[in-house]
Every structure is written in structure tokens, then in C-alpha cells.
Amino acid sequence: MNRERLGQYALLLALFLLPWQLREIFTSVRVDGQMWEYGTGSLYATQLLVLLAVILRGGFRIDRARAFVGPVAIVVLAAIVSAATSPVPMSSLALVFQVGLAAMLFLGLLDVRTDPTRAAAAFVLGLVPSALLGWAQVWWGETTAYSWLGLASHSFSTLGDSVVETAEGLRTLRAYGPLPHPNILGGYLAAGLLTLAMLASRWRAQAKRTWLALPVIVLVAGLVATFSRGAWVAATLAFLAVVAGMLWIHRMAAHVALPLVYAGLFALILTVFTFHSQVFTRFAPGARLEARSLSERSAAYREAPAVFLLRPILGVGPALYTAALAELRPGAPVYAYQPVHNAFVLFLAEMGLLGTLAAVPFIRRLIVAVRAINVRSERVFSLAGLVLLVTLAMFDHYLWSLWSGLSLTAVVAAFAVRGGKA
């Protein structure tokens, strides 16, 4: 077995294990005796696999039509400049390191030696145990910490853990899976469902499509169990984008879509029936925890302009948004300082105008690459992937603030750019 083939397997394994957060913390900051997550520098097992894949392959082979190396390098360079000039360079550079590894993952998936269908299948298969774990967490109401798997402990009775509280006072733990927050698991499962639909459109054998019904059921049920409104909206908009796009190009094949749609509807109806009180509570702004969540998000948006104005050109620095909040309103407990729940606003505040301008060539290249996809059905799924990313980014910050979000962005963006081209 040659080095390139080993590199291919390392990349596929990284995709399969992407939700799992096994890591080694090499630098941490404590505030009032509590660890400050956004100032923590970590090395994840999946990052080592990405690095190993790049080394074994001897770099990247990317054709001109997908030449993203320059635009990606500009974004990483801008992040380095912002971090180097920030008040806490080491904490900022820890996030920049993760941005660089996410860039490697993105470019590795664009490599002409990467089979896009195998990569998509590895990503989806890795989500099945994550969704099942999430279901177990909701069902049992708690989960035990396993450091060797990167799992933290959670319980419906622990203050600070993500729960849904109904009007009757029933507290239900939301599905975390192996990820740091239910919203992140929701984003992964929404991306997984879109990837499943893409695989169904590529596979011609009916037997292969039939097997896809099983992961559809698991992922839909898991998505509901996260009780993540942002992920629900993102999945819905991406699905509508696929349906509208296929109708527009006259490629809606009922014999392909309907079996998977029926499987998804079965899982959706069964799960919503089981947790109907919790689902409806998530859309009840008068519920105690929902009202507090909406109030905190609204307050975060009001604070964002003040954070941006602290350093509008170079930004407050990657990973330093919460540190800037502490500067603006000192004395609050560490958990009270949270990034604004919008990845675009967070990126602008942390990277400044210079970093935002540096991202323009990448965004432009992304749009051009998607428009250049020749197979119209593949282009529909690529556009739906961009819809998914934009929606998730508008509802939460993790696509920029955490490795789990950066890697998800890299995967979905790469799948969108690559299409089905080998």
C-alpha cells in the first residue's frame, strides 16, 4: 500500500470521526477558577489525521477550476495578522491554528485524488453513532464523561446543561452526541441529511438507495432530539432548495426521492409524537428557558457593535470576542460572556474590516466554482449546501468559534465546490 492510499484512508477516517472531540489541551486560561473555553488551545485527534493525510499525500493536487489555495491562504494570513496584534496573541493563535487545519481539510477534500462519493459516505456513516448517542442521552436524561472518547458529562438536572423545560416543569436533556452543544450536533445532522440526498442522486443502483433509508431514519430522529431551532430551519431551507432546484431543472425523480422522503417522514412523525411537548415548547417564546434564551441572544446583538468598535480595522482578535465583552462589562461570571450567536457578526468583530475584506476572494471563488458545476443536479445540491451553511451561521457562532464548526464548514463547502466530480 503506497503513501497516497494511506493518506486517502487517513482523510476518510478523519471524516468518519469528525464529530468526536478527543483532544489534548496544550494551553488554557482560567477566569474566576473556571476554564475559559474560547481561550483554550487544543489539538484534536481528527486534526492529527488531517495533518497525516496531507503529509502522506505530499501536499495538494487541485486543478485550476478549483484553485482555492490563494483565497484560503489570504484568509489564514489575515487571521494571523489579527491574532498577532491582538491583546492576547497566544489565545488568538490557538484558533488560527485550527483555522489553518480546517483549511487543510477543505483543500484535502478538493484534492483530485479524493473520491467525493467515498468522502461523503464516510462523513454520513460517522454521524450514525453520534445520532444514536444523542438519542440515548435524551432517553436516559444524562451521559457519563469518557475522556478517552472526548465525551463530557451532561444531565437534565445540572444547571447550565442544555435542556428543554415544558410548562409542566418537565426538564428534558437535549441531544449532545459527542459534540460540545446540541446546536452543533443539529448542524452536523442537517448536513448529513443533505449529503444523504446527494448520495441518493448519484447512486444508480436501487439496492444502494434502499440502504440509505436506515441512516435517514437515524439522522432525522437525532436532528429532532437536538431540539435545535437553527438546525431545523437550516435543514428545512436546504430541503426546499433541493426540491425547488430539481423542479426548476425538471429532474425530480420520484422513484429516487420518495422512499427516502417516506423514511424521513416516518422518523419525523414518530419522534415529534414522542417529544411533542418539548418540540412545541421550543417555539413558545413565553416559556421560561426559551424567553431567557431569546433575551440573551437579543442582548448579545446589542453588545456586538460596541465590541466591533474596540478594534474595527484589525478586529479584537480570533477567539477574543468574549474577552472583549469582559473588558466592556467586567465583574460578571465567566459563563456570562458568550459570543454573539451569528458567525458572520462574530467574524467581523474578531477579524475586523481587514479580515472581512480578506474573505471576499474566497467567497467569490466559492460562488464561481459552484456555478461552474456542469451537472445541473449536482449544482442544485451545491447551492443547497451553501443555503445550509449560511442559515446555520445566522443562528449560531460555532462555525467560526470552534473546531467542530470550522471542520463542518470545511466539509460542506468542499462538498459544494466539488460536486460529483472525481
RODO-2510 file (C-alpha; in nm, 4 decimals, decimal comma):
residues 422
     n   res          X          Y          Z
     1     m     0,0000     0,0000     0,0000
     2     n     0,1562     0,3299    -0,1088
     3     r     0,1665     0,6552     0,0853
     4     e    -0,1053     0,8238    -0,1193
     5     r    -0,3517     0,5443    -0,0479
     6     l    -0,2693     0,5652     0,3226
     7     g    -0,3277     0,9395     0,3031
     8     q    -0,6671     0,8743     0,1451
     9     y    -0,7629     0,6389     0,4280
    10     a    -0,6441     0,8904     0,6893
    11     l    -0,8672     1,1581     0,5358
    12     l    -1,1688     0,9253     0,5204
    13     l    -1,1103     0,8247     0,8833
    14     a    -1,0945     1,1924     0,9812
    15     l    -1,4332     1,2477     0,8150
    16     f    -1,5814     0,9448     0,9902
    17     l    -1,4517     1,0572     1,3320
    18     l    -1,5154     1,4292     1,2818
    19     p    -1,7947     1,4589     1,5435
    20     w    -1,5791     1,3039     1,8168
    21     q    -1,3967     1,5603     2,0290
    22     l    -1,0999     1,3650     2,1643
    23     r    -0,8342     1,6302     2,2245
    24     e    -0,5209     1,7255     2,4131
    25     i    -0,5331     2,0696     2,5743
    26     f    -0,1956     2,2421     2,5428
    27     t    -0,2879     2,5877     2,6714
    28     s    -0,5773     2,7051     2,8850
    29     v    -0,6882     3,0201     3,0616
    30     r    -0,8903     3,0228     3,3823
    31     v    -1,1203     3,3052     3,4840
    32     d    -1,2504     3,3037     3,8419
    33     g    -1,1340     2,9433     3,8738
    34     q    -1,3273     2,8261     3,5667
    35     m    -1,1779     2,7239     3,2330
    36     w    -1,2355     2,9785     2,9572
    37     e    -1,3276     2,7570     2,6596
    38     y    -1,2728     3,0258     2,3963
    39     g    -0,9202     3,0861     2,5208
    40     t    -0,8262     2,7180     2,5232
    41     g    -0,5741     2,5785     2,2777
    42     s    -0,6331     2,2144     2,1846
    43     l    -0,5070     1,9513     1,9447
    44     y    -0,7810     1,7142     1,8287
    45     a    -0,7333     1,3578     1,7093
    46     t    -0,9115     1,4422     1,3836
    47     q    -0,6659     1,7273     1,3267
    48     l    -0,3774     1,4821     1,3512
    49     l    -0,5470     1,2646     1,0892
    50     v    -0,5869     1,5639     0,8566
    51     l    -0,2189     1,6520     0,9026
    52     l    -0,1206     1,2894     0,8433
    53     a    -0,3251     1,2804     0,5217
    54     v    -0,1557     1,5950     0,3895
    55     i     0,1930     1,4658     0,4761
    56     l     0,1363     1,1214     0,3243
    57     r    -0,0011     1,2744     0,0066
    58     g     0,2836     1,5212    -0,0184
    59     g     0,0583     1,8280    -0,0318
    60     f    -0,2395     1,9062    -0,2536
    61     r    -0,3253     1,8446    -0,6170
    62     i    -0,6015     2,0851    -0,7164
    63     d    -0,6918     2,1698    -1,0748
    64     r    -0,7269     2,5284    -1,1947
    65     a    -1,1061     2,5255    -1,1887
    66     r    -1,0919     2,4719    -0,8131
    67     a    -0,7803     2,6745    -0,7319
    68     f    -0,8647     2,7782    -0,3779
    69     v    -0,5128     2,7775    -0,2361
    70     g    -0,4653     3,1526    -0,2872
    71     p    -0,8005     3,2690    -0,1425
    72     v    -0,7682     3,0309     0,1531
    73     a    -0,4117     3,1491     0,2221
    74     i    -0,5296     3,5122     0,2247
    75     v    -0,7901     3,4365     0,4932
    76     v    -0,5389     3,2463     0,7080
    77     l    -0,2808     3,5251     0,6694
    78     a    -0,5374     3,7872     0,7732
    79     a    -0,6209     3,5763     1,0800
    80     i    -0,2511     3,5584     1,1712
    81     v    -0,2186     3,9375     1,1430
    82     s    -0,5278     3,9922     1,3579
    83     a    -0,4039     3,7415     1,6171
    84     a    -0,0502     3,8819     1,6290
    85     t    -0,1810     4,2317     1,7004
    86     s    -0,4496     4,1216     1,9477
    87     p    -0,4314     4,1772     2,3259
    88     v    -0,3848     3,8020     2,3917
    89     p    -0,1898     3,6675     2,0918
    90     m    -0,1460     3,3100     2,2194
    91     s    -0,5196     3,2536     2,2663
    92     s    -0,5889     3,4031     1,9240
    93     l    -0,3191     3,1980     1,7540
    94     a    -0,4701     2,8807     1,9015
    95     l    -0,7861     2,9452     1,6985
    96     v    -0,5814     3,0465     1,3936
    97     f    -0,4079     2,7086     1,4180
    98     q    -0,7488     2,5423     1,3960
    99     v    -0,8472     2,7665     1,1044
   100     g    -0,5333     2,6511     0,9245
   101     l    -0,6181     2,2846     0,9845
   102     a    -0,9751     2,3415     0,8639
   103     a    -0,8234     2,4952     0,5501
   104     m    -0,6121     2,1802     0,5062
   105     l    -0,9250     1,9657     0,5411
   106     f    -1,1041     2,1790     0,2815
   107     l    -0,8160     2,1612     0,0342
   108     g    -0,7683     1,7909     0,1025
   109     l    -1,1289     1,7254     0,0026
   110     l    -1,0759     1,9270    -0,3166
   111     d    -0,7669     1,7209    -0,3994
   112     v    -0,8201     1,5351    -0,7277
   113     r    -0,7106     1,2139    -0,5523
   114     t    -1,0084     1,2320    -0,3134
   115     d    -1,3142     1,0380    -0,4277
   116     p    -1,6066     1,2741    -0,3463
   117     t    -1,8627     0,9955    -0,3119
   118     r    -1,6474     0,7939    -0,0712
   119     a    -1,5771     1,1091     0,1289
   120     a    -1,9491     1,1868     0,1525
   121     a    -2,0272     0,8287     0,2571
   122     a    -1,7584     0,8357     0,5297
   123     f    -1,8985     1,1618     0,6676
   124     v    -2,2550     1,0258     0,6795
   125     l    -2,1572     0,6909     0,8325
   126     g    -1,9706     0,8734     1,1088
   127     l    -2,2874     1,0611     1,2028
   128     v    -2,4942     0,7481     1,2695
   129     p    -2,3306     0,6587     1,6062
   130     s    -2,3368     1,0281     1,7012
   131     a    -2,7123     1,0463     1,6415
   132     l    -2,7714     0,7213     1,8313
   133     l    -2,5657     0,8518     2,1238
   134     g    -2,7729     1,1703     2,1204
   135     w    -3,0929     0,9672     2,1356
   136     a    -2,9583     0,7694     2,4320
   137     q    -2,8725     1,0933     2,6121
   138     v    -3,2254     1,2283     2,5662
   139     w    -3,3848     0,8989     2,6654
   140     w    -3,1785     0,8468     2,9813
   141     g    -3,1535     1,2151     3,0697
   142     e    -2,7806     1,2077     3,1320
   143     t    -2,4469     1,0945     2,9956
   144     t    -2,1211     0,9962     3,1635
   145     a    -1,7874     1,1569     3,0855
   146     y    -1,5352     0,9438     2,8952
   147     s    -1,2152     1,1393     2,8415
   148     w    -1,0742     0,8790     2,6020
   149     l    -1,3730     0,9422     2,3726
   150     g    -1,3788     1,3170     2,4273
   151     l    -1,7212     1,2955     2,5949
   152     a    -1,8303     1,5358     2,8693
   153     s    -2,0925     1,4541     3,1323
   154     h    -2,4392     1,6094     3,0998
   155     s    -2,7617     1,5763     3,2956
   156     f    -3,1141     1,7170     3,2781
   157     s    -3,0741     1,8224     3,6428
   158     t    -2,7440     2,0096     3,6006
   159     l    -2,7724     2,3867     3,5775
   160     g    -2,6005     2,5135     3,2644
   161     d    -2,6589     2,1999     3,0559
   162     s    -2,8883     2,2429     2,7561
   163     v    -3,2394     2,1262     2,8363
   164     v    -3,5971     2,1890     2,7271
   165     e    -3,8339     2,2778     3,0109
   166     t    -4,2054     2,2381     2,9404
   167     a    -4,4854     2,4364     3,1029
   168     e    -4,5389     2,1461     3,3445
   169     g    -4,1778     2,1783     3,4618
   170     l    -4,0551     1,8631     3,2850
   171     r    -3,6860     1,9017     3,2004
   172     t    -3,5517     1,7035     2,9038
   173     l    -3,1826     1,6874     2,8191
   174     r    -3,1161     1,7865     2,4591
   175     a    -2,9077     1,5544     2,2399
   176     y    -2,5389     1,6490     2,2521
   177     g    -2,3977     1,3374     2,0896
   178     p    -2,0178     1,3587     2,1171
   179     l    -2,0202     1,7336     2,0414
   180     p    -1,9923     2,0359     2,2741
   181     h    -2,3523     2,1563     2,2242
   182     p    -2,6829     2,0241     2,0833
   183     n    -2,6899     2,3015     1,8234
   184     i    -2,3636     2,1693     1,6794
   185     l    -2,4957     1,8133     1,6618
   186     g    -2,8031     1,9566     1,4897
   187     g    -2,5849     2,1289     1,2320
   188     y    -2,3917     1,8082     1,1652
   189     l    -2,7085     1,6017     1,1251
   190     a    -2,8658     1,8601     0,8937
   191     a    -2,5506     1,8480     0,6790
   192     g    -2,5591     1,4691     0,6920
   193     l    -2,9165     1,4558     0,5634
   194     l    -2,8307     1,6832     0,2718
   195     t    -2,5293     1,4633     0,1963
   196     l    -2,7526     1,1550     0,2024
   197     a    -2,9845     1,3148    -0,0531
   198     m    -2,6825     1,3945    -0,2688
   199     l    -2,5612     1,0337    -0,2487
   200     a    -2,9069     0,9069    -0,3463
   201     s    -2,8979     1,1200    -0,6602
   202     r    -2,5550     0,9793    -0,7562
   203     w    -2,6116     0,6116    -0,6935
   204     r    -2,7887     0,4387    -0,9797
   205     a    -2,8395     0,1009    -0,8120
   206     q    -3,1770     0,0839    -0,6351
   207     a    -3,0326    -0,1508    -0,3705
   208     k    -2,7828     0,1148    -0,2604
   209     r    -3,0571     0,3776    -0,2375
   210     t    -3,2726     0,1452    -0,0274
   211     w    -2,9963     0,1095     0,2305
   212     l    -2,9860     0,4897     0,2631
   213     a    -3,3288     0,4798     0,4301
   214     l    -3,1713     0,3473     0,7523
   215     p    -2,9320     0,6400     0,8119
   216     v    -3,2105     0,8802     0,7044
   217     i    -3,4304     0,7490     0,9873
   218     v    -3,1485     0,7698     1,2423
   219     l    -3,0351     1,1187     1,1393
   220     v    -3,3863     1,2679     1,1223
   221     a    -3,4726     1,1288     1,4657
   222     g    -3,1433     1,2597     1,6020
   223     l    -3,1999     1,6017     1,4476
   224     v    -3,5372     1,6339     1,6200
   225     a    -3,3832     1,5218     1,9509
   226     t    -3,1313     1,8070     1,9436
   227     f    -3,4255     2,0499     1,9745
   228     s    -3,2103     2,2950     1,7783
   229     r    -3,4297     2,5540     1,6081
   230     g    -3,1435     2,6825     1,3937
   231     a    -3,0616     2,3331     1,2661
   232     w    -3,4299     2,2643     1,1985
   233     v    -3,4624     2,5829     0,9949
   234     a    -3,1361     2,5153     0,8082
   235     a    -3,2398     2,1590     0,7203
   236     t    -3,5834     2,2769     0,6065
   237     l    -3,4462     2,5544     0,3852
   238     a    -3,1840     2,3225     0,2336
   239     f    -3,4528     2,0618     0,1600
   240     l    -3,6769     2,3252    -0,0004
   241     a    -3,3802     2,4474    -0,2062
   242     v    -3,3255     2,0937    -0,3374
   243     v    -3,6937     2,0466    -0,4239
   244     a    -3,7202     2,3877    -0,5916
   245     g    -3,3961     2,3344    -0,7817
   246     m    -3,4915     1,9894    -0,9060
   247     l    -3,8324     2,1128    -1,0200
   248     w    -3,6640     2,4041    -1,1976
   249     i    -3,4333     2,1765    -1,3969
   250     h    -3,7048     1,9103    -1,4409
   251     r    -3,5006     1,6401    -1,2677
   252     m    -3,7339     1,5462    -0,9816
   253     a    -3,7236     1,1650    -0,9918
   254     a    -3,9976     1,0303    -0,7648
   255     h    -3,8604     0,6747    -0,7661
   256     v    -3,5364     0,8097    -0,6157
   257     a    -3,6722     1,0681    -0,3728
   258     l    -3,9957     0,9191    -0,2371
   259     p    -3,8547     0,6152    -0,0491
   260     l    -3,6125     0,8392     0,1410
   261     v    -3,8799     1,1055     0,1952
   262     y    -4,1133     0,8405     0,3394
   263     a    -3,8365     0,7148     0,5686
   264     g    -3,7637     1,0686     0,6853
   265     l    -4,1325     1,1465     0,7429
   266     f    -4,1734     0,8244     0,9405
   267     a    -3,8852     0,9197     1,1715
   268     l    -4,0043     1,2804     1,1953
   269     i    -4,3632     1,1931     1,2872
   270     l    -4,2607     0,9252     1,5365
   271     t    -4,0048     1,1492     1,7097
   272     v    -4,2274     1,4574     1,7197
   273     f    -4,5119     1,2433     1,8569
   274     t    -4,2802     1,1137     2,1295
   275     f    -4,1484     1,4593     2,2227
   276     h    -4,4383     1,6809     2,1105
   277     s    -4,4415     1,8873     2,4318
   278     q    -4,0690     1,9600     2,4063
   279     v    -4,0869     2,0434     2,0336
   280     f    -4,3760     2,2864     2,0796
   281     t    -4,2017     2,4422     2,3801
   282     r    -3,9068     2,5361     2,1568
   283     f    -4,1456     2,7603     1,9636
   284     a    -4,3141     2,9070     2,2719
   285     p    -4,1408     3,2401     2,3454
   286     g    -4,3247     3,2658     2,6763
   287     a    -4,1678     2,9508     2,8214
   288     r    -3,9169     3,0317     3,0966
   289     l    -3,5970     2,8970     2,9408
   290     e    -3,6979     2,9969     2,5869
   291     a    -3,7675     3,3536     2,6997
   292     r    -3,4296     3,3679     2,8717
   293     s    -3,2551     3,2290     2,5621
   294     l    -3,4192     3,4848     2,3332
   295     s    -3,3385     3,7640     2,5794
   296     e    -2,9702     3,6628     2,5965
   297     r    -2,9438     3,6445     2,2171
   298     s    -3,1056     3,9857     2,1810
   299     a    -2,8671     4,1339     2,4379
   300     a    -2,5691     3,9804     2,2553
   301     y    -2,6704     4,1521     1,9313
   302     r    -2,6952     4,4857     2,1139
   303     e    -2,3424     4,4413     2,2529
   304     a    -2,1839     4,3393     1,9210
   305     p    -2,1405     4,6940     1,7778
   306     a    -1,9508     4,8013     2,0907
   307     v    -1,7158     4,5022     2,0590
   308     f    -1,6559     4,5763     1,6904
   309     l    -1,5740     4,9416     1,7626
   310     l    -1,2981     4,8438     2,0077
   311     r    -1,0743     4,7476     1,7094
   312     p    -1,2707     4,7963     1,3873
   313     i    -0,9794     4,7568     1,1424
   314     l    -0,7914     4,4501     1,2696
   315     g    -1,0629     4,3139     1,4972
   316     v    -1,0441     4,2229     1,8643
   317     g    -0,8637     3,9033     1,7607
   318     p    -0,9717     3,5462     1,6811
   319     a    -1,1275     3,3783     1,9880
   320     l    -1,1207     3,7044     2,1857
   321     y    -1,4808     3,8228     2,1480
   322     t    -1,5685     3,7069     2,4996
   323     a    -1,2522     3,8695     2,6372
   324     a    -1,3660     4,1958     2,4768
   325     l    -1,7042     4,1544     2,6464
   326     a    -1,5266     4,1152     2,9804
   327     e    -1,3480     4,4432     2,9097
   328     l    -1,6763     4,6192     2,8327
   329     r    -1,8684     4,4855     3,1340
   330     p    -1,6260     4,3456     3,3940
   331     g    -1,7306     4,1552     3,7033
   332     a    -1,9720     3,9032     3,5512
   333     p    -1,9121     3,5271     3,5924
   334     v    -1,7183     3,3645     3,3082
   335     y    -2,0215     3,1759     3,1722
   336     a    -2,1996     3,5094     3,1189
   337     y    -1,9546     3,6037     2,8435
   338     q    -2,0707     3,4252     2,5281
   339     p    -2,0070     3,5037     2,1602
   340     v    -2,2894     3,6603     1,9623
   341     h    -2,4999     3,3856     1,8046
   342     n    -2,4162     3,4810     1,4475
   343     a    -2,0953     3,3576     1,2839
   344     f    -2,0895     3,6473     1,0359
   345     v    -2,1128     3,9123     1,3087
   346     l    -1,8583     3,7251     1,5214
   347     f    -1,6156     3,7026     1,2282
   348     l    -1,6492     4,0766     1,1617
   349     a    -1,5865     4,1654     1,5263
   350     e    -1,2888     3,9303     1,5717
   351     m    -1,1245     3,9783     1,2312
   352     g    -1,2212     4,3409     1,1686
   353     l    -1,2720     4,5079     0,8345
   354     l    -0,9344     4,3856     0,7084
   355     g    -1,0173     4,0219     0,7773
   356     t    -1,3654     4,0573     0,6295
   357     l    -1,2221     4,2027     0,3087
   358     a    -0,9689     3,9182     0,3024
   359     a    -1,2588     3,6707     0,2956
   360     v    -1,4142     3,8271    -0,0168
   361     p    -1,1876     3,6454    -0,2703
   362     f    -1,2692     3,3131    -0,1049
   363     i    -1,6445     3,3780    -0,1131
   364     r    -1,6230     3,4923    -0,4747
   365     r    -1,4244     3,1815    -0,5719
   366     l    -1,6774     2,9636    -0,3887
   367     i    -1,9686     3,1102    -0,5845
   368     v    -1,7829     3,0887    -0,9170
   369     a    -1,6894     2,7244    -0,8527
   370     v    -2,0471     2,6247    -0,7695
   371     r    -2,1808     2,7992    -1,0788
   372     a    -1,9196     2,6182    -1,2900
   373     i    -2,0501     2,2705    -1,1971
   374     n    -2,1714     2,1188    -1,5239
   375     v    -2,4150     1,8582    -1,3908
   376     r    -2,7270     2,0557    -1,3025
   377     s    -2,8487     1,8191    -1,0308
   378     e    -2,5081     1,8401    -0,8585
   379     r    -2,5265     2,2196    -0,8795
   380     v    -2,8630     2,2093    -0,7015
   381     f    -2,7140     2,0165    -0,4086
   382     s    -2,4147     2,2518    -0,4009
   383     l    -2,6422     2,5562    -0,3772
   384     a    -2,8448     2,3817    -0,1060
   385     g    -2,5197     2,3238     0,0846
   386     l    -2,4458     2,6959     0,0748
   387     v    -2,8017     2,7680     0,1936
   388     l    -2,7428     2,5288     0,4830
   389     l    -2,4142     2,6937     0,5840
   390     v    -2,5496     3,0484     0,5627
   391     t    -2,8549     2,9573     0,7718
   392     l    -2,6505     2,7815     1,0396
   393     a    -2,4125     3,0785     1,0510
   394     m    -2,7011     3,3201     1,1058
   395     f    -2,8314     3,1211     1,4036
   396     d    -2,5080     3,0399     1,5891
   397     h    -2,1369     3,1153     1,6229
   398     y    -1,9745     2,7709     1,6248
   399     l    -1,8955     2,7657     1,2507
   400     w    -1,6205     3,0156     1,3333
   401     s    -1,5518     2,9835     1,7071
   402     l    -1,4933     2,6072     1,7499
   403     w    -1,3029     2,3319     1,5689
   404     s    -1,6233     2,1294     1,5353
   405     g    -1,7791     2,4201     1,3456
   406     l    -1,4732     2,5094     1,1385
   407     s    -1,4379     2,1492     1,0227
   408     l    -1,8091     2,1263     0,9400
   409     t    -1,7783     2,4438     0,7324
   410     a    -1,4781     2,2966     0,5508
   411     v    -1,6617     1,9723     0,4713
   412     v    -1,9881     2,1261     0,3499
   413     a    -1,8079     2,3942     0,1468
   414     a    -1,5798     2,1337    -0,0124
   415     f    -1,8734     1,9083    -0,0992
   416     a    -2,0488     2,2107    -0,2533
   417     v    -1,7464     2,3074    -0,4642
   418     r    -1,6540     1,9542    -0,5644
   419     g    -1,9948     1,8246    -0,6649
   420     g    -1,9699     1,4721    -0,8006
   421     k    -1,6543     1,5376    -0,9999
   422     a    -1,3832     1,2829    -0,9314
***
